[in-house]
Amino acid sequence: MRKHVKGNVSWVGYMDWELESFHGDEYSIDNGSSQNAYLIEEEKVVLMDTVWTPHRFDFVENLRKEIDLKKIDIIVVNHGECDHSGSLTAIMDEVPGTPIYCTASAVKSIEGQFGKRGWDFHVVKTGDSLDIGNGKRLIFVEMKMLHWPDSMATFLTGDNVLFSMDAFGQHYSVEELYADLADQGVLWREAMKYYANILNPFSPVLLKKLKEMEGFNLDIEMVAPAHGAIWRKDPTQIIRKYAEWADAYQEDQVTVAYDTMWEGTAKIAHAISEEVHRQSPNTVVKVFNIAKADKNDIMTEVFKSKAICVGSPTVVGRILSSVAGWMEMLGQLRFRNKRAAAFGCYGWSGESVRILQEKLREAGFDVIDENVRSNWNPEEGDLAQVPALVRALLPEQEVEQPSAVADEKPSRYACTVCGHVYDPEEGDPDSGIPPGTPFESLPDDWSCPVCGVNKSMFKKMDH
């Protein structure tokens, strides 16, 4: 059934609660998804996108219950991928001759998937517009490589709705339709996962497109993506977040990803994790076994990280197939401004660390030379290499290095009036200052117990 969006705009898509994977098995679905199509009923009736091919007959029948299909004047295809165009064949059987508005590349992708059927394509480009009556227009904005060459967004004037296609979406079923009604933890986790695993390779393009859209001065009051929830309260929050994510995003986090045969490589992985925490206690550390964890979830954590460590034992002169496949995906996602290190065990030849380093460089990471390469199971000498690896991996200014300064006694201060020395180890019990209180922690109204002057009259003593 239709759901009201705004003005004469309705949602007429499909809530896919049972979906478990997407793009084949490349993307895991944890909270369902939606294929969002929209109906605009002004003087002209516009169908904005359709739904995935398996649901095409349900889509047409549900739409038929809401409107006389013959009243559809215009079909807009923002993106030719079959989760959005997959019902075109069914709907066009009902309304043959209806003009289809899309980019030139979309004509190629639609005809490539469904054959040349003689449909009435109207090719549009950025800045083109279409009058749909009642003082409202559709303005088209090409979104090339976000994430296909044929992608575009459509802006509805008057209601000021941006139909943003795959940008700004999530694979998340929200029956309530709107982002502000969704579980916020799930919403933002799914939004980041979606960006990290689908849109991150095109971050440089996205930054340019966002700049270009600023120049259009569009008064966006709602962002209606092709998947997931619609943004209506502070709708540009997701646009601002995309600008942040696209700018070589990272948090204070290190992700360790590995697979292991006989637990030796796993031991190194956990030793690295513990050492990161020891050297930089505020840094978040995530550890994943690549063969057991969800690959998209790992990639989302890599997206958040400033550095990663990847490990595999050597197998017949190569690396484990689980790690090799994951590394291929890592390269596809084109992460930027992140450091990386490699580690692993071997029995006979020991090529895995070198192979991992090469693949990490190919994937665009700043790979450090330090590594842990252990013959058979890691022994004390192997694990002794972990601290150096971590020091090289973390930005120097963020690492809490053990030093003589950290072990020094707190400084003593002398009164410049009477010469009384405040010793932090002794404190000032008569004034309620317990032993162990640094001079810097003394209350502002504390005074010299001998001459009574304020603490500002004390001077730090050399040790």
C-alpha positions as CSV (number, residue, x, y, z in Angstrom):
1,M,0.0,0.0,0.0
2,R,1.0,3.6,-0.5
3,K,2.5,5.7,2.4
4,H,2.2,9.5,2.4
5,V,5.5,11.2,2.1
6,K,4.8,14.9,1.6
7,G,2.3,17.0,-0.4
8,N,1.2,14.8,-3.4
9,V,4.2,12.4,-3.0
10,S,3.6,8.8,-1.8
11,W,6.0,5.9,-1.2
12,V,4.9,2.9,-3.3
13,G,8.0,0.7,-2.8
14,Y,8.7,-2.8,-1.3
15,M,9.8,-3.6,2.2
16,D,12.1,-6.6,1.9
17,W,12.1,-8.1,5.4
18,E,13.5,-11.4,4.3
19,L,16.5,-10.2,2.3
20,E,19.8,-11.7,3.6
21,S,22.3,-10.6,1.0
22,F,22.7,-8.1,-1.8
23,H,24.9,-7.7,-4.9
24,G,25.0,-11.5,-5.0
25,D,26.6,-12.4,-1.7
26,E,28.8,-9.3,-1.6
27,Y,26.8,-7.4,0.9
28,S,25.2,-8.8,4.1
29,I,21.7,-7.7,5.1
30,D,21.1,-7.8,8.9
31,N,17.9,-5.7,9.3
32,G,16.0,-6.2,6.0
33,S,16.0,-3.6,3.3
34,S,13.6,-1.6,1.1
35,Q,13.4,-0.7,-2.5
36,N,11.9,2.7,-2.5
37,A,9.7,3.9,-5.4
38,Y,7.6,7.0,-5.3
39,L,4.5,8.3,-6.9
40,I,4.1,12.1,-7.5
41,E,0.5,13.1,-8.4
42,E,0.5,16.7,-9.7
43,E,-1.1,17.7,-13.0
44,K,1.3,15.1,-14.4
45,V,1.5,11.8,-12.6
46,V,5.1,10.7,-12.2
47,L,6.4,7.2,-11.1
48,M,9.8,7.7,-9.6
49,D,11.7,4.4,-10.0
50,T,10.4,0.8,-9.5
51,V,11.5,-2.2,-7.5
52,W,13.6,-5.3,-7.9
53,T,12.7,-7.9,-10.5
54,P,11.5,-10.7,-8.1
55,H,8.8,-8.3,-6.8
56,R,7.7,-6.8,-10.1
57,F,4.3,-8.4,-10.2
58,D,3.5,-7.5,-6.6
59,F,4.7,-4.0,-7.3
60,V,2.4,-3.6,-10.3
61,E,-0.7,-5.1,-8.5
62,N,-0.1,-2.9,-5.4
63,L,0.2,0.1,-7.6
64,R,-2.9,-0.8,-9.5
65,K,-4.9,-0.7,-6.2
66,E,-3.7,2.9,-5.6
67,I,-4.1,4.5,-9.1
68,D,-5.3,3.8,-12.6
69,L,-2.1,2.8,-14.2
70,K,-3.1,4.5,-17.4
71,K,-2.9,7.9,-15.6
72,I,0.9,7.6,-15.2
73,D,2.3,10.2,-17.5
74,I,6.0,10.0,-16.8
75,I,8.5,7.4,-15.5
76,V,11.8,8.5,-14.0
77,V,14.6,6.0,-13.8
78,N,17.3,7.5,-11.5
79,H,19.5,4.4,-11.9
80,G,19.4,1.3,-14.1
81,E,20.5,-1.3,-11.6
82,C,17.8,-4.0,-11.4
83,D,16.8,-3.4,-7.8
84,H,15.4,0.0,-9.1
85,S,14.5,-0.7,-12.7
86,G,13.6,-4.4,-12.3
87,S,9.8,-3.8,-12.6
88,L,10.1,-1.7,-15.8
89,T,9.2,-4.6,-18.0
90,A,6.0,-5.3,-16.0
91,I,4.9,-1.7,-15.7
92,M,5.7,-0.9,-19.4
93,D,3.5,-3.9,-20.4
94,E,0.7,-2.0,-18.7
95,V,1.5,1.5,-20.0
96,P,3.4,1.1,-23.3
97,G,4.6,4.3,-24.8
98,T,5.0,6.1,-21.4
99,P,8.1,8.3,-21.7
100,I,11.1,7.3,-19.5
101,Y,13.4,10.0,-18.2
102,C,16.9,8.9,-17.5
103,T,20.6,9.6,-18.3
104,A,22.2,8.5,-21.5
105,S,24.2,5.8,-19.6
106,A,21.0,4.6,-18.1
107,V,19.5,3.9,-21.5
108,K,22.6,1.6,-22.1
109,S,22.2,-0.2,-18.8
110,I,18.4,-0.6,-19.1
111,E,18.6,-2.0,-22.7
112,G,21.6,-4.1,-21.7
113,Q,19.6,-5.8,-19.0
114,F,16.2,-6.0,-20.6
115,G,16.8,-5.7,-24.3
116,K,15.9,-3.1,-26.8
117,R,12.1,-2.9,-26.5
118,G,11.5,0.4,-28.3
119,W,10.7,2.3,-25.2
120,D,10.4,6.1,-25.4
121,F,13.6,7.3,-23.6
122,H,14.1,11.0,-22.9
123,V,17.7,11.6,-22.1
124,V,18.4,14.2,-19.4
125,K,21.6,15.8,-18.0
126,T,22.4,18.0,-15.0
127,G,20.3,21.1,-14.9
128,D,17.5,19.8,-17.2
129,S,14.1,20.2,-15.7
130,L,10.5,19.0,-16.4
131,D,7.3,20.9,-15.6
132,I,4.8,18.5,-13.9
133,G,2.1,21.2,-13.2
134,N,0.8,23.0,-10.2
135,G,3.9,25.2,-10.3
136,K,6.3,22.3,-9.6
137,R,9.2,21.0,-11.6
138,L,11.6,18.0,-11.6
139,I,15.2,19.1,-11.7
140,F,17.7,16.4,-12.7
141,V,21.2,16.1,-11.3
142,E,23.6,13.5,-12.7
143,M,25.4,11.5,-10.0
144,K,27.9,9.7,-12.2
145,M,29.7,6.9,-10.3
146,L,27.5,7.2,-7.3
147,H,27.7,4.3,-7.7
148,W,27.1,3.6,-11.4
149,P,27.9,5.8,-14.4
150,D,24.1,6.0,-15.1
151,S,23.1,7.3,-11.6
152,M,21.2,10.6,-11.1
153,A,19.1,12.3,-8.5
154,T,15.9,14.2,-9.0
155,F,14.7,17.3,-7.1
156,L,11.0,18.1,-6.8
157,T,10.5,21.9,-6.4
158,G,7.7,23.2,-4.3
159,D,7.9,20.2,-1.9
160,N,11.7,20.4,-2.0
161,V,12.2,16.7,-2.0
162,L,15.6,15.3,-3.2
163,F,15.1,11.8,-4.6
164,S,18.7,10.8,-4.1
165,M,18.9,7.3,-5.4
166,D,21.6,5.1,-3.8
167,A,23.3,8.1,-2.1
168,F,22.2,8.7,1.5
169,G,20.5,5.4,1.9
170,Q,20.8,2.3,4.1
171,H,19.9,-1.4,3.7
172,Y,17.4,-1.2,6.5
173,S,13.6,-1.9,6.6
174,V,11.9,0.9,8.4
175,E,8.1,0.3,8.3
176,E,7.6,3.7,9.9
177,L,9.3,5.1,6.8
178,Y,11.2,8.0,8.4
179,A,14.7,8.2,9.8
180,D,13.6,10.0,12.9
181,L,11.3,7.2,13.8
182,A,13.9,4.5,13.3
183,D,16.2,2.9,15.9
184,Q,19.0,5.5,15.8
185,G,21.7,3.0,16.7
186,V,20.7,0.7,13.9
187,L,20.1,3.5,11.4
188,W,23.5,5.1,11.7
189,R,25.3,1.8,11.9
190,E,23.6,0.7,8.6
191,A,24.2,4.1,7.0
192,M,27.9,3.8,7.7
193,K,28.1,0.2,6.6
194,Y,26.3,1.2,3.4
195,Y,28.8,4.0,2.7
196,A,31.9,2.0,3.6
197,N,31.0,-1.0,1.5
198,I,29.3,0.6,-1.5
199,L,30.1,4.3,-1.9
200,N,33.6,4.7,-0.3
201,P,35.4,3.9,-3.6
202,F,33.8,7.0,-5.1
203,S,34.5,9.4,-2.2
204,P,36.6,11.9,-4.4
205,V,33.7,12.0,-6.9
206,L,31.2,12.5,-4.1
207,L,33.1,15.4,-2.6
208,K,33.0,17.2,-6.0
209,K,29.3,16.4,-6.4
210,L,28.4,17.8,-3.0
211,K,30.3,21.0,-3.9
212,E,28.4,21.2,-7.2
213,M,25.1,20.7,-5.5
214,E,25.9,23.5,-3.1
215,G,26.0,25.8,-6.1
216,F,22.5,24.8,-7.1
217,N,21.1,26.4,-3.9
218,L,18.5,23.7,-3.5
219,D,16.3,24.2,-0.5
220,I,16.2,20.6,0.5
221,E,13.4,19.8,3.0
222,M,13.5,16.0,2.6
223,V,16.0,13.4,1.3
224,A,14.3,10.3,-0.1
225,P,16.8,7.6,-1.0
226,A,16.3,4.4,-2.9
227,H,16.9,2.2,0.1
228,G,16.1,2.6,3.8
229,A,14.6,5.5,5.7
230,I,13.6,8.9,4.4
231,W,15.3,11.9,6.1
232,R,12.8,14.6,7.0
233,K,14.0,16.1,10.3
234,D,17.2,18.0,9.7
235,P,17.4,16.2,6.3
236,T,20.8,17.5,5.4
237,Q,22.4,15.8,8.4
238,I,23.0,12.7,6.2
239,I,24.6,15.0,3.5
240,R,26.9,16.5,6.1
241,K,27.8,13.1,7.3
242,Y,28.6,12.0,3.8
243,A,30.9,15.0,3.4
244,E,32.7,13.9,6.6
245,W,32.9,10.3,5.6
246,A,34.2,11.1,2.1
247,D,37.1,13.1,3.4
248,A,39.5,10.1,4.2
249,Y,37.5,9.4,7.3
250,Q,39.0,7.8,10.4
251,E,38.6,7.5,14.1
252,D,41.1,6.6,16.8
253,Q,40.8,2.9,16.1
254,V,42.9,0.0,15.0
255,T,41.4,-3.1,13.4
256,V,43.2,-6.5,13.4
257,A,42.0,-9.0,10.8
258,Y,43.4,-12.4,10.3
259,D,42.8,-16.1,9.6
260,T,44.8,-18.9,11.1
261,M,45.4,-22.6,10.7
262,W,46.8,-23.9,13.9
263,E,46.3,-20.8,16.1
264,G,49.8,-19.4,15.8
265,T,48.7,-16.4,13.7
266,A,45.8,-15.9,16.1
267,K,48.2,-15.6,19.0
268,I,50.1,-12.8,17.1
269,A,46.8,-11.0,16.4
270,H,45.8,-11.0,20.0
271,A,49.3,-9.9,21.1
272,I,49.1,-6.9,18.7
273,S,45.7,-6.0,20.1
274,E,47.0,-6.1,23.7
275,E,50.0,-4.0,22.7
276,V,48.0,-1.3,21.0
277,H,46.0,-1.0,24.2
278,R,49.1,-0.9,26.3
279,Q,50.8,1.8,24.2
280,S,47.7,3.9,23.5
281,P,44.9,3.1,26.0
282,N,42.4,5.4,24.4
283,T,42.6,3.7,21.0
284,V,39.7,1.4,20.2
285,V,40.9,-2.0,19.0
286,K,38.8,-4.5,17.1
287,V,39.9,-8.0,16.3
288,F,38.3,-10.3,13.6
289,N,38.8,-13.7,12.3
290,I,38.2,-13.1,8.6
291,A,36.8,-16.7,8.0
292,K,34.2,-16.3,10.8
293,A,33.2,-12.7,10.9
294,D,30.9,-10.9,8.4
295,K,33.2,-9.4,5.8
296,N,31.1,-6.2,5.4
297,D,31.2,-5.6,9.2
298,I,35.0,-5.9,9.1
299,M,35.2,-3.5,6.2
300,T,33.0,-1.0,8.2
301,E,35.5,-1.2,11.1
302,V,38.4,-0.8,8.6
303,F,36.6,2.4,7.3
304,K,36.6,3.7,10.9
305,S,40.2,2.9,11.6
306,K,43.4,4.9,11.3
307,A,45.4,1.7,10.9
308,I,44.9,-2.0,10.3
309,C,47.0,-5.2,10.8
310,V,46.3,-8.2,8.5
311,G,47.6,-11.7,9.2
312,S,47.8,-15.0,7.5
313,P,49.9,-18.1,7.7
314,T,51.8,-19.2,4.6
315,V,50.0,-21.9,2.6
316,V,51.8,-23.5,-0.3
317,G,53.8,-20.3,-0.8
318,R,50.7,-18.1,-0.7
319,I,48.1,-16.9,1.9
320,L,44.9,-18.5,3.0
321,S,42.1,-18.2,0.5
322,S,39.8,-16.6,3.1
323,V,42.3,-13.8,3.5
324,A,43.0,-13.6,-0.3
325,G,39.4,-13.0,-1.1
326,W,39.0,-10.5,1.7
327,M,42.1,-8.6,0.5
328,E,40.6,-8.4,-3.0
329,M,37.5,-6.7,-1.5
330,L,39.7,-4.4,0.6
331,G,41.4,-3.2,-2.6
332,Q,38.0,-2.6,-4.3
333,L,36.9,-0.2,-1.5
334,R,39.9,2.1,-2.0
335,F,40.4,3.3,1.6
336,R,42.7,6.3,2.0
337,N,45.0,7.8,4.6
338,K,45.4,4.6,6.7
339,R,48.5,2.7,7.8
340,A,48.9,-1.0,7.7
341,A,51.1,-3.9,8.9
342,A,51.3,-7.6,8.2
343,F,52.0,-10.6,10.3
344,G,51.8,-14.4,10.1
345,C,53.3,-17.8,10.9
346,Y,54.9,-20.3,8.5
347,G,56.3,-23.7,8.5
348,W,58.6,-24.0,5.6
349,S,59.0,-21.0,3.2
350,G,57.2,-18.0,4.8
351,E,56.0,-15.8,2.0
352,S,52.7,-14.7,3.6
353,V,53.9,-11.5,5.2
354,R,55.6,-10.2,2.0
355,I,52.4,-11.0,0.0
356,L,50.2,-9.3,2.5
357,Q,52.4,-6.2,2.4
358,E,52.3,-6.1,-1.4
359,K,48.5,-6.4,-1.4
360,L,48.1,-3.8,1.2
361,R,50.2,-1.3,-0.8
362,E,48.2,-2.1,-3.9
363,A,45.0,-1.4,-1.8
364,G,46.4,2.1,-1.1
365,F,47.6,1.7,2.5
366,D,50.7,3.2,4.0
367,V,52.5,-0.1,4.8
368,I,55.1,-0.1,7.6
369,D,58.2,-2.3,7.3
370,E,57.8,-3.6,10.8
371,N,56.1,-7.0,10.9
372,V,55.9,-10.3,12.9
373,R,56.9,-13.4,10.9
374,S,57.0,-16.4,13.1
375,N,58.4,-19.9,12.2
376,W,55.9,-22.4,13.5
377,N,54.3,-21.1,16.7
378,P,55.3,-17.7,17.9
379,E,57.8,-17.8,20.7
380,E,59.0,-15.1,23.1
381,G,61.4,-13.7,20.5
382,D,58.7,-13.4,17.9
383,L,56.3,-11.6,20.2
384,A,59.1,-9.3,21.3
385,Q,58.7,-7.7,17.8
386,V,55.1,-6.7,18.5
387,P,55.9,-3.4,20.4
388,A,58.0,-2.1,17.6
389,L,55.3,-2.9,15.1
390,V,52.7,-1.1,17.1
391,R,55.0,2.0,17.7
392,A,55.5,2.3,13.9
393,L,51.8,1.7,13.2
394,L,50.4,4.5,15.5
395,P,51.1,8.2,14.9
396,E,54.0,9.0,17.2
397,Q,52.3,11.9,19.0
398,E,49.4,9.6,20.1
399,V,51.4,6.8,21.6
400,E,52.0,6.9,25.3
401,Q,55.6,6.0,25.3
402,P,57.1,4.7,28.6
403,S,59.8,7.2,29.6
404,A,61.8,8.4,32.5
405,V,59.5,11.4,32.8
406,A,56.6,9.1,33.5
407,D,58.4,7.5,36.4
408,E,59.7,10.8,38.0
409,K,58.4,11.9,41.3
410,P,55.9,14.8,41.3
411,S,57.7,18.2,41.4
412,R,58.3,20.0,44.6
413,Y,57.5,23.7,45.0
414,A,59.2,26.3,47.2
415,C,57.7,29.4,48.7
416,T,59.5,32.5,47.3
417,V,58.7,34.4,50.5
418,C,59.7,32.1,53.4
419,G,61.4,29.2,51.6
420,H,58.9,26.5,52.8
421,V,59.0,23.5,50.4
422,Y,55.7,21.8,49.5
423,D,56.5,18.1,48.9
424,P,53.7,16.2,47.1
425,E,54.7,13.0,48.8
426,E,54.0,14.5,52.2
427,G,51.1,16.8,51.3
428,D,49.9,19.2,54.0
429,P,47.8,17.1,56.4
430,D,47.3,20.0,58.8
431,S,45.4,21.8,56.0
432,G,43.5,18.7,54.9
433,I,45.8,17.9,51.9
434,P,46.6,14.2,51.9
435,P,50.0,12.8,50.9
436,G,50.4,12.2,47.2
437,T,48.6,15.4,46.1
438,P,50.5,17.2,43.3
439,F,51.0,20.9,43.7
440,E,48.9,21.5,40.6
441,S,45.9,19.8,42.3
442,L,46.0,22.0,45.4
443,P,42.8,24.1,45.9
444,D,43.1,27.7,44.7
445,D,42.6,29.0,48.3
446,W,45.4,26.9,49.7
447,S,48.2,29.0,51.3
448,C,51.7,28.5,52.6
449,P,51.4,26.8,56.1
450,V,54.4,28.9,57.3
451,C,53.9,32.5,56.0
452,G,50.3,32.3,54.6
453,V,51.0,33.6,51.1
454,N,48.9,32.3,48.2
455,K,50.1,29.3,46.1
456,S,50.9,31.7,43.2
457,M,54.0,32.7,45.3
458,F,55.5,29.2,45.0
459,K,58.1,28.3,42.4
460,K,58.8,24.9,40.9
461,M,62.1,23.4,42.1
462,D,64.6,21.5,40.1
463,H,65.0,17.9,41.0
